[in-house]
Each structure stands twice: as C-alpha cells, then as structure tokens.
C-alpha cells in the first residue's frame, strides 16, 4: 500500500468468523471458545498493527434457517454465547 500511495487508507476486516454448528451445511470447525478466542485475537492484533480499520464479525445471531446459520455472536434462541 505504501508503494502505491495508499498508506493513509485503512484495511477493513469484514465478515470474519467460523462455524460453531452444522446448520449452514459447513463442518463445525470451531467451538464457541475457539470463536471467542478468534475474535479476541483479531481485535488485539488490530490494536497493535497500523492501518487496520473496522472489524466486522460475520453475523450477530445464528440463523438455522439460512445457509450461513452458525456464525453468530448469539445463538439462534437469542441467548448470548457464554464464552464471548
């Protein structure tokens, strides 16, 4: 970015997360605790690195009725994931 004159621009980290269940047809590759650690690590890294803008977690709440149903900070029954 520096070489191309974009050093003042920020990189936005959007739609990150990992599935904690299989409702969306994905393997449940991470536990709730893994998801919580991933989000914590992302924010910690963003604070120490330069040029990082907003961080946007993929979904606020799990939705088992759609194809991306297991990426939320809240479970589908609206209860907070206790590890976050």
Secondary structure, 3 states (H helix, E strand, C coil): CHHHCCCCCCEEEEEECCCCCCCCCCCCCCCHHHHHHHHHHHHHHHHHCCCEEEEEECEEECCCCCCCCCCEEECCCCCECCCC
